[in-house]
Amino acid sequence: MGLNELIAVLRRCAGVDDEVVLDDTIIDTEFDALGYDSVALLEVTSDLERTYGIKLGDDAIDATSTPREVLSLVADRGGAK
């Protein structure tokens, strides 16, 4: 899974603020700065678990604060398709 796939999941599950540009520059930007709260990230986590057939765990939201951290977690759990 790459950043473009994660951006697609973010858009599909949680939408995007009109003032936020989701591109390759966001990889180390914290989700709250991008306008995503814990509820939005819960939806994203659920989608990633279904799509990649992995279990990220209930603490995934607390353990990740940037797209890079989510990508790393997904890869660690075997979700790098």
C-alpha contacts under 8 A as a table, 3 or more apart, distances in Angstrom:
res1	aa1	res2	aa2	distance
1	M	5	E	6.22
1	M	6	L	7.33
1	M	71	L	6.93
1	M	74	V	7.68
1	M	75	A	7.40
1	M	79	G	6.89
1	M	80	A	4.69
1	M	81	K	5.56
2	G	5	E	5.43
2	G	6	L	6.45
2	G	71	L	6.93
2	G	80	A	7.98
3	L	6	L	5.00
3	L	7	I	6.09
3	L	24	D	7.01
3	L	27	I	7.33
3	L	67	P	7.34
3	L	68	R	7.92
3	L	71	L	7.31
4	N	7	I	5.06
4	N	8	A	6.26
4	N	23	D	7.70
4	N	24	D	7.75
5	E	8	A	5.07
5	E	9	V	6.36
6	L	9	V	5.03
6	L	10	L	6.16
6	L	67	P	7.52
6	L	71	L	7.71
7	I	10	L	4.99
7	I	11	R	6.18
7	I	22	L	6.67
7	I	23	D	7.60
8	A	11	R	5.17
8	A	12	R	6.08
9	V	12	R	5.04
9	V	13	C	5.85
9	V	14	A	7.93
9	V	44	V	6.38
9	V	47	D	7.33
9	V	48	L	7.75
10	L	13	C	5.40
10	L	14	A	5.42
10	L	15	G	6.37
10	L	16	V	7.52
10	L	44	V	6.22
11	R	14	A	5.59
11	R	15	G	4.28
11	R	16	V	5.76
12	R	15	G	5.96
13	C	40	A	7.11
13	C	43	E	5.94
13	C	44	V	5.80
13	C	47	D	7.56
14	A	36	Y	7.44
14	A	40	A	5.17
14	A	41	L	7.58
14	A	43	E	7.10
14	A	44	V	7.18
16	V	20	V	6.79
16	V	35	G	7.63
17	D	20	V	5.34
17	D	34	L	7.80
17	D	35	G	6.67
18	D	21	V	7.84
20	V	34	L	6.41
20	V	35	G	7.94
22	L	25	T	7.61
22	L	26	I	6.45
23	D	26	I	6.07
24	D	27	I	6.15
25	T	28	D	7.61
25	T	29	T	7.97
26	I	29	T	4.98
26	I	67	P	7.19
27	I	66	T	6.54
27	I	67	P	5.04
27	I	68	R	5.21
28	D	66	T	5.44
28	D	67	P	6.37
28	D	68	R	5.97
29	T	33	A	6.77
29	T	34	L	7.18
29	T	66	T	5.55
29	T	67	P	7.21
30	E	33	A	5.39
30	E	34	L	6.66
30	E	65	S	5.23
30	E	66	T	4.56
30	E	67	P	7.56
31	F	34	L	4.94
31	F	35	G	6.34
31	F	36	Y	5.23
31	F	37	D	7.19
31	F	65	S	5.78
31	F	66	T	5.66
31	F	67	P	7.50
32	D	35	G	4.96
32	D	36	Y	5.10
32	D	37	D	5.98
32	D	65	S	7.97
33	A	36	Y	7.45
36	Y	39	V	7.98
36	Y	40	A	5.79
36	Y	41	L	6.66
37	D	40	A	5.41
37	D	41	L	6.32
38	S	41	L	4.98
38	S	42	L	6.03
38	S	61	I	6.77
39	V	42	L	5.05
39	V	43	E	6.57
40	A	43	E	5.26
40	A	44	V	6.42
41	L	44	V	4.83
41	L	45	T	6.00
41	L	61	I	6.46
42	L	45	T	5.04
42	L	46	S	6.19
42	L	61	I	6.76
43	E	46	S	5.16
43	E	47	D	6.21
44	V	47	D	5.11
44	V	48	L	6.19
45	T	48	L	5.13
45	T	49	E	6.20
45	T	56	L	7.18
45	T	60	A	7.51
45	T	61	I	7.58
46	S	49	E	5.15
46	S	50	R	6.31
47	D	50	R	5.19
47	D	51	T	5.98
48	L	51	T	5.09
48	L	52	Y	5.81
48	L	53	G	7.76
48	L	54	I	7.60
49	E	52	Y	5.51
49	E	53	G	5.32
49	E	54	I	4.85
49	E	55	K	5.62
49	E	56	L	6.61
50	R	53	G	5.26
50	R	54	I	7.15
52	Y	79	G	5.26
52	Y	80	A	7.89
52	Y	81	K	7.52
53	G	79	G	7.23
54	I	74	V	7.87
54	I	77	R	6.39
54	I	78	G	6.95
54	I	79	G	6.29
55	K	77	R	7.21
56	L	59	D	7.75
56	L	60	A	5.78
56	L	73	L	7.49
56	L	74	V	7.23
56	L	77	R	7.05
57	G	60	A	5.56
58	D	61	I	7.10
59	D	62	D	5.30
59	D	63	A	5.97
60	A	63	A	4.97
60	A	64	T	6.12
61	I	64	T	5.61
61	I	65	S	7.44
62	D	65	S	7.25
64	T	67	P	7.84
64	T	69	E	5.28
64	T	70	V	5.83
65	S	69	E	6.63
65	S	70	V	7.69
66	T	69	E	5.32
66	T	70	V	6.55
67	P	70	V	5.06
67	P	71	L	6.17
68	R	71	L	5.14
68	R	72	S	6.18
69	E	72	S	5.05
69	E	73	L	6.12
70	V	73	L	5.04
70	V	74	V	6.11
71	L	74	V	5.17
71	L	75	A	6.14
72	S	75	A	5.11
72	S	76	D	6.07
73	L	76	D	5.03
73	L	77	R	6.25
74	V	77	R	5.18
74	V	78	G	6.44
74	V	79	G	5.06
74	V	80	A	6.62
75	A	78	G	5.17
75	A	79	G	5.13
75	A	80	A	4.89
76	D	79	G	7.34
